[in-house]
Amino acid sequence: MTHILLIRHAVNDYVKTGRLAGWTPGVHLNEEGQAQAQALGQRLAEAPIKYLYSSPLERTMETAEAVRVHHPHLTIRQKPEIGEVRFGDWEGKTISELSTRKMWRIVQDYPSRAEFPNGETIRDAQARAVTAIEGLTASHPGEMIAIVSHADIIKLVLAHFLGMHLDSFQRLVVHPASISTVSLSYGRPYVSNMNDVSHIQQMERERRAKKTE
């Protein structure tokens, strides 16, 4: 059984601009994101991770580095196939602008029919990510693999292994710096954990406790 930790990157300031980041270069973790990544790294310090993969974007690589610090024997291996959805012409546009387009409702309600202009279909994004994970499972049987990716990609992967129709994937929630776990072997897949943010909640409790001292 290969155990796959699907980790969403921590928060960044680009989201405050109200724009769709996609593959926009130069989007780094902010101060809060760095703290989240550190809490994530500490949470996984004792996990028997044998391989560490990441989307090549800065925010995912920085989150992966926070995990690698506790596993110095590991190398972060970039994997474009688990990178963000390619939004094409939508990349960098404001959500307020995009939400007025007809395609927006398709993305929200019928994503299996959605194709971003000069980008990719959501079906293709799911297929490439799932294919990549199946390949890693075959390459690393019986090991624990950590994969740092993006919210939509992780939700698409989880939907696949849960047996959900693609049109329902938006019902899933994947928070920044969360951990979801999928276990794969020759039989049915097992999703044993989704959107685990207990380490972030612990960090926030400790912050509150310090403020009351």
N, CA, C and O of each residue as an XYZ file, in Angstrom:
852
protein
N       0.836     -1.196      0.000
C       0.000      0.000      0.000
C       0.876      1.254      0.000
O       1.694      1.441      0.901
N       0.709      2.092     -0.986
C       1.428      3.362     -1.063
C       0.553      4.450     -0.460
O      -0.613      4.598     -0.827
N       1.123      5.209      0.467
C       0.383      6.264      1.154
C       0.817      7.617      0.584
O       2.002      7.953      0.586
N      -0.144      8.372      0.107
C       0.133      9.637     -0.557
C      -0.454     10.775      0.260
O      -1.663     10.832      0.484
N       0.409     11.679      0.702
C      -0.029     12.866      1.420
C      -0.208     13.988      0.402
O       0.756     14.425     -0.226
N      -1.429     14.445      0.244
C      -1.733     15.543     -0.668
C      -1.791     16.831      0.155
O      -2.700     17.028      0.961
N      -0.814     17.693     -0.063
C      -0.647     18.885      0.763
C      -0.920     20.129     -0.079
O      -0.319     20.316     -1.137
N      -1.820     20.968      0.393
C      -2.026     22.245     -0.300
C      -0.992     23.251      0.213
O      -0.648     23.245      1.394
N      -0.507     24.100     -0.667
C       0.441     25.130     -0.254
C      -0.200     26.080      0.752
O      -1.425     26.183      0.821
N       0.624     26.770      1.527
C       0.156     27.731      2.522
C      -0.256     29.038      1.839
O      -0.142     29.169      0.621
N      -0.736     30.003      2.631
C      -1.354     31.199      2.059
C      -0.318     32.195      1.525
O       0.853     32.183      1.904
N      -0.807     33.051      0.632
C       0.022     34.086      0.024
C      -0.815     35.348     -0.126
O      -2.031     35.320      0.064
N      -0.172     36.440     -0.464
C      -0.877     37.723     -0.569
C      -1.603     37.912     -1.896
O      -2.440     38.807     -2.010
N      -1.305     37.100     -2.892
C      -1.933     37.295     -4.198
C      -3.448     37.166     -4.111
O      -4.191     37.851     -4.814
N      -3.888     36.264     -3.225
C      -5.331     36.061     -3.100
C      -6.035     37.348     -2.674
O      -7.205     37.549     -3.000
N      -5.325     38.228     -1.940
C      -5.929     39.493     -1.489
C      -6.183     40.447     -2.643
O      -6.965     41.387     -2.505
N      -5.537     40.220     -3.779
C      -5.761     41.074     -4.941
C      -7.080     40.750     -5.633
O      -7.545     41.503     -6.489
N      -7.680     39.618     -5.251
C      -8.925     39.205     -5.896
C      -8.736     38.672     -7.286
O      -9.690     38.611     -8.062
N      -7.510     38.280     -7.622
C      -7.207     37.782     -8.959
C      -6.904     36.288     -8.932
O      -6.554     35.723     -7.896
N      -7.047     35.671    -10.092
C      -6.778     34.242    -10.244
C      -5.299     34.063    -10.549
O      -4.824     34.476    -11.607
N      -4.583     33.457     -9.638
C      -3.119     33.365     -9.770
C      -2.692     32.393    -10.859
O      -1.895     32.741    -11.731
N      -3.218     31.182    -10.810
C      -2.802     30.186    -11.795
C      -1.299     29.960    -11.761
O      -0.719     29.704    -10.706
N      -0.676     30.060    -12.938
C       0.768     29.845    -13.061
C       1.551     31.162    -13.034
O       2.707     31.205    -13.455
N       0.934     32.218    -12.549
C       1.619     33.509    -12.450
C       2.910     33.347    -11.640
O       2.863     32.845    -10.517
N       4.050     33.756    -12.178
C       5.311     33.613    -11.427
C       5.420     34.644    -10.310
O       4.771     35.690    -10.343
N       6.248     34.331     -9.326
C       6.548     35.286     -8.267
C       5.519     35.369     -7.162
O       5.519     36.336     -6.400
N       4.630     34.374     -7.049
C       3.654     34.360     -5.955
C       4.247     33.555     -4.802
O       4.317     32.327     -4.857
N       4.669     34.263     -3.760
C       5.356     33.639     -2.626
C       4.461     33.575     -1.394
O       3.468     34.297     -1.300
N       4.813     32.716     -0.463
C       4.106     32.679      0.817
C       4.295     34.002      1.541
O       5.381     34.580      1.511
N       3.241     34.485      2.190
C       3.382     35.668      3.029
C       3.781     35.243      4.440
O       4.061     34.068      4.680
N       3.806     36.185      5.365
C       4.257     35.866      6.722
C       3.379     34.804      7.371
O       3.874     33.890      8.031
N       2.075     34.936      7.174
C       1.157     33.938      7.730
C       1.382     32.587      7.061
O       1.357     31.551      7.726
N       1.598     32.593      5.758
C       1.851     31.352      5.042
C       3.128     30.664      5.501
O       3.180     29.437      5.586
N       4.147     31.442      5.795
C       5.391     30.875      6.298
C       5.170     30.204      7.655
O       5.731     29.145      7.935
N       4.344     30.837      8.490
C       4.034     30.239      9.793
C       3.234     28.952      9.612
O       3.472     27.962     10.304
N       2.286     28.973      8.678
C       1.515     27.759      8.399
C       2.420     26.633      7.901
O       2.287     25.485      8.323
N       3.329     26.971      7.010
C       4.240     25.970      6.461
C       5.134     25.387      7.551
O       5.406     24.186      7.552
N       5.584     26.215      8.462
C       6.402     25.724      9.569
C       5.610     24.762     10.442
O       6.127     23.725     10.857
N       4.347     25.108     10.724
C       3.501     24.213     11.519
C       3.281     22.892     10.791
O       3.274     21.826     11.407
N       3.104     22.972      9.484
C       2.956     21.768      8.671
C       4.212     20.903      8.747
O       4.133     19.691      8.947
N       5.368     21.540      8.584
C       6.627     20.802      8.638
C       6.819     20.097      9.960
O       7.257     18.947     10.003
N       6.492     20.787     11.043
C       6.618     20.176     12.371
C       5.652     19.005     12.529
O       5.985     17.986     13.134
N       4.456     19.167     11.976
C       3.463     18.095     12.051
C       3.976     16.829     11.372
O       3.718     15.722     11.844
N       4.700     16.989     10.268
C       5.155     15.842      9.481
C       6.596     15.434      9.791
O       7.176     14.604      9.091
N       7.165     16.017     10.834
C       8.585     15.766     11.148
C       8.878     14.290     11.385
O       9.953     13.807     11.031
N       7.936     13.577     11.978
C       8.164     12.165     12.283
C       7.510     11.227     11.274
O       7.578     10.007     11.425
N       6.888     11.779     10.266
C       6.235     10.935      9.256
C       7.291     10.226      8.405
O       8.304     10.831      8.053
N       7.069      8.961      8.074
C       8.072      8.196      7.303
C       8.035      8.507      5.805
O       7.842      7.617      4.976
N       8.222      9.779      5.480
C       8.155     10.207      4.081
C       9.426      9.757      3.343
O      10.540     10.022      3.794
N       9.248      9.093      2.238
C      10.384      8.598      1.454
C      10.659      9.450      0.221
O      11.789      9.495     -0.265
N       9.626     10.128     -0.288
C       9.794     10.963     -1.474
C       8.928     12.208     -1.319
O       7.822     12.156     -0.780
N       9.460     13.329     -1.806
C       8.780     14.613     -1.684
C       8.688     15.260     -3.062
O       9.701     15.585     -3.682
N       7.453     15.439     -3.528
C       7.209     16.038     -4.838
C       6.453     17.353     -4.676
O       5.709     17.542     -3.714
N       6.656     18.262     -5.638
C       5.978     19.549     -5.568
C       5.655     20.074     -6.959
O       6.393     19.842     -7.916
N       4.553     20.777     -7.050
C       4.302     21.647     -8.196
C       5.485     22.611     -8.290
O       6.037     22.986     -7.255
N       5.893     23.025     -9.489
C       7.081     23.878     -9.621
C       6.879     25.340     -9.238
O       7.837     26.112     -9.276
N       5.674     25.740     -8.874
C       5.425     27.146     -8.548
C       6.009     27.509     -7.184
O       6.163     26.653     -6.314
N       6.330     28.784     -7.013
C       7.054     29.221     -5.811
C       6.319     28.878     -4.521
O       6.935     28.406     -3.566
N       5.025     29.108     -4.482
C       4.276     28.899     -3.243
C       4.232     27.437     -2.815
O       4.182     27.131     -1.623
N       4.252     26.534     -3.800
C       4.292     25.115     -3.459
C       5.704     24.675     -3.081
O       5.881     23.887     -2.153
N       6.691     25.174     -3.785
C       8.078     24.822     -3.473
C       8.467     25.315     -2.073
O       9.173     24.619     -1.343
N       8.012     26.495     -1.709
C       8.329     27.025     -0.379
C       7.640     26.207      0.715
O       8.207     25.999      1.788
N       6.429     25.747      0.446
C       5.738     24.884      1.399
C       6.446     23.533      1.502
O       6.603     22.987      2.593
N       6.865     23.008      0.367
C       7.599     21.740      0.364
C       8.916     21.851      1.131
O       9.327     20.916      1.818
N       9.566     22.995      1.006
C      10.834     23.197      1.715
C      10.634     23.141      3.224
O      11.506     22.660      3.947
N       9.499     23.626      3.702
C       9.217     23.574      5.139
C       9.073     22.135      5.620
O       9.347     21.838      6.782
N       8.649     21.249      4.739
C       8.599     19.825      5.063
C       9.994     19.222      4.973
O      10.392     18.442      5.837
N      10.733     19.579      3.938
C      12.063     19.001      3.710
C      13.028     19.333      4.837
O      13.923     18.539      5.128
N      12.872     20.479      5.474
C      13.759     20.876      6.577
C      13.816     19.790      7.644
O      14.854     19.579      8.270
N      12.698     19.106      7.847
C      12.642     18.045      8.864
C      13.027     16.678      8.298
O      13.092     15.688      9.027
N      13.277     16.640      7.013
C      13.693     15.392      6.343
C      14.864     15.720      5.414
O      14.720     15.666      4.192
N      16.015     16.059      5.983
C      17.140     16.559      5.160
C      17.661     15.563      4.142
O      18.398     15.944      3.232
N      17.298     14.303      4.274
C      17.739     13.308      3.299
C      16.927     13.367      2.010
O      17.297     12.747      1.012
N      15.827     14.107      2.028
C      14.957     14.178      0.861
C      15.357     15.311     -0.079
O      15.943     16.311      0.333
N      15.028     15.127     -1.330
C      15.165     16.169     -2.346
C      13.773     16.507     -2.858
O      12.972     15.609     -3.118
N      13.480     17.791     -3.004
C      12.189     18.188     -3.564
C      12.227     17.963     -5.071
O      13.047     18.556     -5.772
N      11.360     17.126     -5.554
C      11.305     16.801     -6.972
C      10.134     17.540     -7.611
O       8.979     17.305     -7.253
N      10.424     18.420     -8.542
C       9.366     19.177     -9.198
C       8.582     18.283    -10.155
O       9.153     17.478    -10.889
N       7.278     18.443    -10.128
C       6.391     17.620    -10.951
C       5.341     18.525    -11.590
O       4.306     18.784    -10.975
N       5.580     19.012    -12.813
C       4.613     19.924    -13.446
C       3.213     19.337    -13.579
O       2.229     20.075    -13.605
N       3.120     18.018    -13.662
C       1.804     17.385    -13.829
C       0.880     17.599    -12.633
O      -0.336     17.451    -12.754
N       1.449     17.946    -11.480
C       0.614     18.233    -10.304
C       0.544     19.735    -10.058
O       0.142     20.181     -8.984
N       0.941     20.510    -11.069
C       0.862     21.960    -10.978
C      -0.577     22.451    -11.113
O      -1.493     21.679    -11.395
N      -0.750     23.741    -10.906
C      -2.069     24.367    -10.918
C      -2.795     24.144    -12.251
O      -2.174     23.893    -13.284
N      -4.118     24.244    -12.194
C      -4.910     24.225    -13.428
C      -4.405     25.351    -14.334
O      -4.105     26.450    -13.867
N      -4.317     25.064    -15.617
C      -3.879     26.093    -16.577
C      -5.106     26.877    -17.036
O      -5.893     26.414    -17.862
N      -5.243     28.086    -16.469
C      -6.430     28.903    -16.700
C      -6.355     29.736    -17.969
O      -7.318     30.426    -18.303
N      -5.243     29.690    -18.682
C      -5.142     30.398    -19.946
C      -5.379     31.892    -19.807
O      -4.736     32.553    -18.991
N      -6.296     32.425    -20.596
C      -6.559     33.860    -20.610
C      -7.173     34.362    -19.304
O      -7.187     35.566    -19.048
N      -7.677     33.453    -18.484
C      -8.270     33.863    -17.207
C      -7.206     34.210    -16.163
O      -7.484     34.911    -15.190
N      -6.006     33.722    -16.373
C      -4.942     33.931    -15.387
C      -4.680     35.429    -15.181
O      -4.504     36.178    -16.142
N      -4.657     35.848    -13.915
C      -4.398     37.244    -13.587
C      -5.622     38.133    -13.611
O      -5.559     39.287    -13.187
N      -6.757     37.603    -14.111
C      -7.991     38.378    -14.144
C      -8.641     38.382    -12.750
O      -8.419     37.479    -11.943
N      -9.451     39.423    -12.488
C     -10.123     39.510    -11.192
C     -11.310     38.545    -11.150
O     -11.977     38.308    -12.157
N     -11.551     38.000     -9.961
C     -12.686     37.101     -9.786
C     -13.988     37.838    -10.062
O     -14.916     37.266    -10.636
N     -14.066     39.113     -9.655
C     -15.285     39.887     -9.882
C     -15.589     40.011    -11.375
O     -16.752     39.990    -11.779
N     -14.547     40.138    -12.187
C     -14.751     40.211    -13.630
C     -15.137     38.848    -14.190
O     -16.078     38.742    -14.976
N     -14.415     37.805    -13.789
C     -14.663     36.466    -14.328
C     -16.046     35.950    -13.956
O     -16.665     35.216    -14.726
N     -16.533     36.334    -12.774
C     -17.813     35.809    -12.293
C     -19.000     36.306    -13.121
O     -20.110     35.794    -12.975
N     -18.779     37.292    -13.981
C     -19.859     37.787    -14.835
C     -19.940     37.024    -16.159
O     -20.879     37.222    -16.930
N     -18.978     36.168    -16.422
C     -18.942     35.448    -17.684
C     -19.769     34.165    -17.614
O     -19.910     33.561    -16.551
N     -20.311     33.761    -18.758
C     -21.109     32.544    -18.810
C     -20.282     31.330    -18.403
O     -20.790     30.420    -17.748
N     -19.005     31.317    -18.793
C     -18.148     30.178    -18.469
C     -17.992     29.998    -16.966
O     -17.744     28.885    -16.503
N     -18.132     31.070    -16.199
C     -17.980     30.976    -14.744
C     -19.001     30.008    -14.160
O     -18.671     29.179    -13.312
N     -20.249     30.122    -14.622
C     -21.278     29.222    -14.102
C     -21.001     27.786    -14.517
O     -21.291     26.856    -13.764
N     -20.445     27.598    -15.703
C     -20.093     26.241    -16.123
C     -19.000     25.685    -15.222
O     -19.069     24.531    -14.799
N     -17.993     26.499    -14.928
C     -16.904     26.068    -14.040
C     -17.453     25.672    -12.675
O     -17.002     24.692    -12.082
N     -18.423     26.431    -12.176
C     -18.965     26.167    -10.849
C     -19.944     24.999    -10.826
O     -19.937     24.200     -9.889
N     -20.785     24.895    -11.852
C     -21.876     23.922    -11.817
C     -21.662     22.690    -12.686
O     -22.126     21.605    -12.336
N     -20.957     22.838    -13.828
C     -20.725     21.723    -14.744
C     -19.262     21.702    -15.178
O     -18.974     21.797    -16.371
N     -18.331     21.578    -14.225
C     -16.912     21.683    -14.576
C     -16.433     20.649    -15.588
O     -15.407     20.853    -16.237
N     -17.150     19.558    -15.730
C     -16.732     18.561    -16.718
C     -16.841     19.091    -18.139
O     -16.274     18.509    -19.063
N     -17.569     20.195    -18.322
C     -17.715     20.804    -19.647
C     -16.841     22.036    -19.817
O     -16.842     22.648    -20.886
N     -16.106     22.405    -18.796
C     -15.378     23.679    -18.808
C     -14.029     23.556    -19.509
O     -13.269     22.616    -19.276
N     -13.754     24.530    -20.375
C     -12.443     24.656    -21.004
C     -12.048     26.128    -20.940
O     -12.755     26.997    -21.450
N     -10.910     26.394    -20.306
C     -10.471     27.777    -20.177
C      -9.884     28.266    -21.500
O      -9.123     27.537    -22.137
N     -10.220     29.475    -21.924
C      -9.715     29.978    -23.208
C      -8.192     30.017    -23.229
O      -7.557     30.646    -22.383
N      -7.625     29.333    -24.213
C      -6.166     29.203    -24.337
C      -5.551     28.517    -23.116
O      -4.364     28.679    -22.832
N      -6.370     27.753    -22.405
C      -5.896     26.974    -21.262
C      -6.224     25.510    -21.475
O      -6.124     25.004    -22.593
N      -6.614     24.827    -20.415
C      -6.950     23.409    -20.513
C      -8.355     23.169    -19.991
O      -8.944     24.040    -19.350
N      -8.884     22.005    -20.261
C     -10.166     21.612    -19.685
C      -9.923     21.130    -18.257
O      -8.826     20.688    -17.914
N     -10.953     21.223    -17.442
C     -10.838     20.693    -16.081
C     -10.708     19.170    -16.130
O     -10.053     18.574    -15.275
N     -11.328     18.544    -17.126
C     -11.153     17.091    -17.296
C      -9.689     16.745    -17.503
O      -9.183     15.786    -16.922
N      -9.009     17.530    -18.335
C      -7.599     17.248    -18.606
C      -6.737     17.494    -17.371
O      -5.781     16.758    -17.125
N      -7.071     18.527    -16.590
C      -6.308     18.807    -15.374
C      -6.425     17.641    -14.405
O      -5.436     17.229    -13.799
N      -7.631     17.109    -14.260
C      -7.826     15.956    -13.385
C      -7.055     14.749    -13.902
O      -6.391     14.052    -13.136
N      -7.149     14.508    -15.204
C      -6.498     13.330    -15.791
C      -4.989     13.380    -15.621
O      -4.375     12.373    -15.272
N      -4.380     14.542    -15.864
C      -2.916     14.604    -15.758
C      -2.456     14.410    -14.315
O      -1.437     13.767    -14.067
N      -3.211     14.969    -13.361
C      -2.819     14.831    -11.960
C      -2.997     13.395    -11.476
O      -2.121     12.851    -10.804
N      -4.123     12.784    -11.815
C      -4.365     11.398    -11.405
C      -3.351     10.465    -12.063
O      -2.834      9.557    -11.412
N      -3.064     10.678    -13.333
C      -2.075      9.850    -14.029
C      -0.701      9.976    -13.372
O       0.017      8.986    -13.227
N      -0.345     11.186    -12.981
C       0.942     11.391    -12.307
C       0.994     10.631    -10.988
O       2.004     10.002    -10.671
N      -0.081     10.686    -10.225
C      -0.108     10.002     -8.930
C      -0.097      8.493     -9.108
O       0.561      7.783     -8.347
N      -0.811      8.000    -10.095
C      -0.759      6.560    -10.370
C       0.662      6.140    -10.754
O       1.122      5.065    -10.368
N       1.350      6.990    -11.513
C       2.722      6.686    -11.888
C       3.657      6.661    -10.692
O       4.525      5.794    -10.593
N       3.480      7.617     -9.777
C       4.306      7.646     -8.577
C       4.029      6.440     -7.687
O       4.932      5.905     -7.044
N       2.773      6.024     -7.660
C       2.419      4.830     -6.878
C       3.133      3.597     -7.422
O       3.627      2.765     -6.661
N       3.179      3.491     -8.728
C       3.861      2.354     -9.349
C       5.372      2.412     -9.123
O       6.029      1.380     -8.991
N       5.920      3.642     -9.080
C       7.363      3.802     -8.899
C       7.799      3.614     -7.449
O       8.940      3.234     -7.186
N       6.895      3.879     -6.511
C       7.246      3.828     -5.093
C       6.262      2.956     -4.318
O       5.584      3.447     -3.416
N       6.175      1.674     -4.654
C       5.203      0.804     -3.970
C       5.526      0.666     -2.482
O       6.682      0.492     -2.095
N       4.489      0.746     -1.667
C       4.652      0.530     -0.236
C       5.302      1.673      0.513
O       5.624      1.523      1.692
N       5.504      2.809     -0.132
C       6.172      3.944      0.515
C       5.172      5.049      0.849
O       4.017      5.011      0.422
N       5.637      6.033      1.620
C       4.854      7.238      1.863
C       5.432      8.364      1.019
O       6.629      8.647      1.078
N       4.568      9.005      0.230
C       4.956     10.081     -0.670
C       4.227     11.349     -0.259
O       3.022     11.320     -0.008
N       4.941     12.452     -0.190
C       4.315     13.750      0.063
C       4.282     14.531     -1.242
O       5.293     14.638     -1.937
N       3.118     15.076     -1.570
C       2.931     15.844     -2.793
C       2.347     17.199     -2.425
O       1.269     17.271     -1.835
N       3.050     18.275     -2.768
C       2.560     19.622     -2.473
C       1.981     20.205     -3.749
O       2.673     20.343     -4.757
N       0.705     20.544     -3.689
C       0.008     20.995     -4.894
C      -0.953     22.131     -4.546
O      -0.712     22.902     -3.617
N      -2.036     22.219     -5.302
C      -2.965     23.344     -5.235
C      -4.375     22.851     -4.936
O      -4.689     21.678     -5.135
N      -5.220     23.758     -4.455
C      -6.550     23.366     -3.986
C      -7.352     22.620     -5.042
O      -7.842     21.519     -4.786
N      -7.492     23.209     -6.231
C      -8.326     22.569     -7.253
C      -7.763     21.222     -7.690
O      -8.515     20.268     -7.891
N      -6.451     21.142     -7.837
C      -5.838     19.871     -8.249
C      -6.070     18.800     -7.189
O      -6.401     17.661     -7.518
N      -5.900     19.160     -5.929
C      -6.112     18.185     -4.856
C      -7.575     17.762     -4.807
O      -7.868     16.580     -4.628
N      -8.493     18.706     -4.961
C      -9.917     18.365     -4.959
C     -10.261     17.453     -6.134
O     -11.060     16.528     -5.991
N      -9.662     17.713     -7.286
C      -9.906     16.861     -8.453
C      -9.396     15.444     -8.219
O     -10.051     14.472     -8.595
N      -8.232     15.333     -7.599
C      -7.665     14.014     -7.298
C      -8.529     13.277     -6.273
O      -8.831     12.095     -6.439
N      -8.919     13.979     -5.225
C      -9.763     13.354     -4.205
C     -11.092     12.899     -4.809
O     -11.564     11.799     -4.521
N     -11.688     13.738     -5.640
C     -12.958     13.360     -6.267
C     -12.806     12.072     -7.067
O     -13.674     11.200     -7.023
N     -11.698     11.956     -7.799
C     -11.461     10.744     -8.591
C     -11.404      9.515     -7.704
O     -12.081      8.522     -7.970
N     -10.592      9.575     -6.642
C     -10.402      8.384     -5.818
C     -11.582      8.118     -4.888
O     -11.710      7.015     -4.356
N     -12.439      9.109     -4.686
C     -13.675      8.893     -3.935
C     -14.789      8.343     -4.823
O     -15.851      7.961     -4.331
N     -14.542      8.304     -6.130
C     -15.569      7.825     -7.044
C     -16.643      8.865     -7.302
O     -17.752      8.521     -7.711
N     -16.329     10.146     -7.066
C     -17.273     11.239     -7.301
C     -17.235     11.664     -8.763
O     -16.186     11.616     -9.404
N     -18.371     12.076     -9.279
C     -18.377     12.661    -10.610
C     -17.638     13.985    -10.569
O     -17.692     14.707     -9.573
N     -16.956     14.296    -11.641
C     -16.191     15.534    -11.721
C     -17.051     16.762    -11.419
O     -16.556     17.732    -10.846
N     -18.319     16.735    -11.793
C     -19.182     17.887    -11.574
C     -19.433     18.167    -10.097
O     -19.971     19.219     -9.752
N     -19.054     17.244     -9.226
C     -19.260     17.437     -7.781
C     -17.990     17.864     -7.046
O     -18.022     18.052     -5.830
N     -16.876     18.021     -7.758
C     -15.609     18.240     -7.044
C     -15.585     19.547     -6.272
O     -14.855     19.666     -5.287
N     -16.383     20.549     -6.707
C     -16.395     21.832     -6.013
C     -17.028     21.723     -4.626
O     -16.940     22.668     -3.842
N     -17.651     20.616     -4.310
C     -18.231     20.423     -2.979
C     -17.161     20.141     -1.930
O     -17.407     20.292     -0.733
N     -15.989     19.738     -2.370
C     -14.900     19.428     -1.440
C     -14.199     20.706     -1.007
O     -14.145     21.682     -1.756
N     -13.664     20.693      0.206
C     -12.945     21.845      0.762
C     -11.515     21.421      1.086
O     -11.295     20.419      1.767
N     -10.552     22.190      0.596
C      -9.137     21.920      0.863
C      -8.490     23.240      1.286
O      -8.250     24.113      0.453
N      -8.214     23.378      2.564
C      -7.678     24.621      3.102
C      -6.158     24.722      2.892
O      -5.490     23.715      2.658
N      -5.624     25.941      2.978
C      -4.169     26.118      2.886
C      -3.430     25.298      3.941
O      -3.856     25.215      5.093
N      -2.324     24.699      3.529
C      -1.441     23.900      4.398
C      -2.141     22.671      4.980
O      -1.694     22.119      5.985
N      -3.234     22.246      4.351
C      -3.937     21.052      4.823
C      -3.303     19.785      4.264
O      -2.544     19.818      3.295
N      -3.639     18.666      4.907
C      -3.154     17.351      4.497
C      -4.348     16.449      4.218
O      -5.248     16.327      5.048
N      -4.353     15.822      3.054
C      -5.332     14.784      2.727
C      -4.547     13.528      2.364
O      -3.471     13.618      1.773
N      -5.073     12.373      2.709
C      -4.315     11.132      2.541
C      -5.074     10.116      1.699
O      -6.227      9.784      1.975
N      -4.400      9.637      0.675
C      -4.939      8.592     -0.195
C      -3.982      7.404     -0.148
O      -2.766      7.575     -0.235
N      -4.530      6.211     -0.011
C      -3.717      4.998     -0.004
C      -4.099      4.138     -1.206
O      -5.275      3.855     -1.439
N      -3.074      3.727     -1.968
C      -3.310      2.986     -3.201
C      -2.517      1.689     -3.220
O      -1.356      1.638     -2.814
N      -3.176      0.643     -3.704
C      -2.512     -0.632     -3.927
C      -3.140     -1.235     -5.178
O      -3.483     -0.505     -6.108
N      -3.295     -2.541     -5.213
C      -3.875     -3.166     -6.389
C      -5.397     -3.199     -6.336
O      -6.051     -3.382     -7.363
N      -5.960     -3.023     -5.157
C      -7.402     -3.041     -5.014
C      -7.989     -1.648     -5.016
O      -7.471     -0.736     -5.660
N      -9.075     -1.499     -4.289
C      -9.745     -0.201     -4.243
C      -8.865      0.832     -3.543
O      -8.066      0.477     -2.676
N      -9.004      2.110     -3.912
C      -8.286      3.173     -3.212
C      -8.971      3.488     -1.885
O     -10.167      3.252     -1.717
N      -8.200      4.020     -0.954
C      -8.741      4.437      0.331
C      -8.390      5.898      0.562
O      -7.227      6.287      0.462
N      -9.391      6.701      0.870
C      -9.175      8.090      1.272
C      -9.394      8.122      2.772
O     -10.532      8.116      3.241
N      -8.309      8.156      3.522
C      -8.395      8.010      4.981
C      -8.443      9.332      5.714
O      -8.700      9.370      6.917
N      -8.195     10.425      4.993
C      -8.084     11.716      5.670
C      -8.272     12.813      4.631
O      -7.721     12.730      3.534
N      -9.049     13.841      4.972
C      -9.230     14.959      4.052
C      -9.186     16.287      4.816
O      -9.775     16.436      5.886
N      -8.468     17.237      4.226
C      -8.450     18.603      4.738
C      -8.076     18.669      6.221
O      -8.703     19.399      6.989
N      -7.072     17.919      6.615
C      -6.608     17.927      8.008
C      -5.807     19.205      8.261
O      -4.737     19.404      7.685
N      -6.330     20.050      9.117
C      -5.652     21.303      9.465
C      -5.440     21.394     10.977
O      -5.347     22.493     11.524
N      -5.365     20.255     11.648
C      -5.210     20.267     13.107
C      -3.939     20.987     13.531
O      -3.916     21.613     14.591
N      -2.878     20.913     12.726
C      -1.632     21.594     13.058
C      -1.790     23.114     12.962
O      -1.176     23.853     13.732
N      -2.604     23.575     12.028
C      -2.878     25.007     11.906
C      -3.748     25.464     13.073
O      -3.529     26.543     13.624
N      -4.722     24.659     13.447
C      -5.577     24.987     14.582
C      -4.767     25.051     15.877
O      -4.996     25.919     16.720
N      -3.810     24.115     16.028
C      -2.946     24.138     17.203
C      -2.094     25.397     17.230
O      -1.916     26.001     18.288
N      -1.567     25.798     16.080
C      -0.775     27.022     15.989
C      -1.604     28.233     16.411
O      -1.108     29.110     17.118
N      -2.846     28.281     15.985
C      -3.711     29.404     16.326
C      -4.075     29.395     17.798
O      -4.187     30.458     18.409
N      -4.265     28.210     18.386
C      -4.541     28.132     19.831
C      -3.358     28.642     20.630
O      -3.526     29.357     21.617
N      -2.163     28.271     20.201
C      -0.963     28.721     20.906
C      -0.803     30.231     20.807
O      -0.352     30.872     21.756
N      -1.168     30.797     19.671
C      -1.101     32.254     19.510
C      -2.060     32.950     20.466
O      -1.704     33.932     21.117
N      -3.281     32.427     20.542
C      -4.280     33.022     21.429
C      -3.845     32.936     22.885
O      -4.051     33.861     23.670
N      -3.230     31.786     23.229
C      -2.785     31.595     24.615
C      -1.691     32.616     24.969
O      -1.663     33.137     26.084
N      -0.800     32.896     24.023
C       0.252     33.863     24.275
C      -0.308     35.267     24.484
O       0.216     36.039     25.286
N      -1.372     35.590     23.759
C      -1.960     36.917     23.872
C      -2.606     37.128     25.229
O      -2.718     38.262     25.695
N      -3.034     36.039     25.871
C      -3.708     36.159     27.169
C      -2.740     36.070     28.340
O      -3.147     36.236     29.490
N      -1.459     35.809     28.063
C      -0.483     35.684     29.156
C      -0.179     37.051     29.774
O       0.620     37.144     30.706
